[in-house]
Amino acid sequence: MSFAKIFTRGLLGLHAPLIEVEVHVSQGLPSLTIVGLAEAAVRESKDRVRSAIINSGFQFPTKRLTINLAPADLPKDGSRLDLPIALGILIASGQIPENATDNLEFIGELALDGQLRSVTGILSIAIACQQSGHQLILPKQNAQEASQLPQFEVFAAQHLKDVCEHLSKQQPIPQYQVQMPIAVDQYQCDLADVKGQLRPRRALEIAAAGGHSLLFKGPPGTGKTLLASRLASILPPLNMQENLEVARIYSVANTVHTFGQRPFRAPHHTASAIALVGGGSHPKPGEITLAHLGVLFLDELPEFDRKVLEVLRQPLESKEIVISRASRQMTFPANFQLIAAMNPCPCGYAFNQDVRCQCSADAIKRYQNRISGPLLDRIDLHLDVPPLQATELQDTTPVENSQTVRERVIQAYQRQIQRQNCLNHALSPKQLEQYVVLDPQAQKIIEMAQQRLNLSARAYHRVLRVARSIADLSEHSEIQTQHLTEALSYRAQQN
Ligand SMILES: [Zn+2]
């Protein structure tokens, strides 16, 4: 046998396309050529593979080796192809028998001594591998992550030798004992820690119930961050499919995540556009994708670069981000809930009775204008978070905890899904006509408000969606006056 073919996987965004590693050993001067759009990291694998083969007790063939990575038009990056390349060389040079690698896939980086090292994106690889009906042999450090996938057989090896002994049937690798991941559905931050602030708490609950975006405006130290960081704890738990979706993103991004929790991401205001929405020469998920099915919190909103904020507009509507690179397009999911916070002025104390604001009227205007109208327009709920009064701070009566609020949110979720199969924030104008029925008095109020507040069509629809969520929280199928006026109150403060 002077030819071998091994299956492995690349990584393209969140997907893991199949790659065939073909190895041909022929007579001629000793050489090793890798063809098939291999990038630098793959070309470097030559040296690692050579050392790993020798240090595992095999011989590196002193012949002409040609390695082809197919399909040729798929860019191949990283050191993940080390193991399949080494196995291809060993099979093609007749050092291990060529048998039954047809339904097997291999992945892993090799250390010079032949030890296997973990790779990123293993969950994407495992999902694709399972869909093809293949089994996966992977580095031991990756086994736990891959076994998050239900009903997937994982074979974990520590050394190149282990894989060779498995293939030559000397010592089969035992199937990895799957420890089903325990979804940790508890959060350290609880609403019980937040004193007072009844109105912002209420807005947070409405935002959670309908998946609405929210802007808190207020001086420093009023608990805006405290409130925002508790949104995830009042959202309904994720199901298994959603947990996997989130875990897959974190696997590709190589970032730590607690399985079962909704993500909470709070990028700093110096974040670049690429850090926020994703990209780079090998496109990686950005903060909005890391916040998928969870919360994206932008504190000090006006401090963000305006251009950076503008790139948020499209994913806020489409719930995904398309990144174009040369001839390729990649789509990352970005179904996040946005919470933003800002001070009323650069010093933070405008409209405050106790502390004097140092800013000129001009500076305040400039500060507020840093956020574009269209972006503000896309935020459903706006509200002021006032400084706490001394009496509120001293109040020791217990407040509702996250679990209590969460139960109401879950009820509201169920009402929405049963009625329209989506959350209220996603209702189209056509669906609004069908599902947001106003009584005559409410109709009159919205018409008056539209004139007085000069609502854009988009803002008008947002008010209706929020009113729908408020009605759902109070288990009403019709929108009544009080639901609508409350929804309008989260719009009126926009100045
Ligand atoms: Zn000020």
Residues whose N, C-alpha, C, O or C-beta is under 5 A from the ligand:
A	BS01	ZN	C345 P346 C347 G348 Y349 A350 C357 Q358 C359
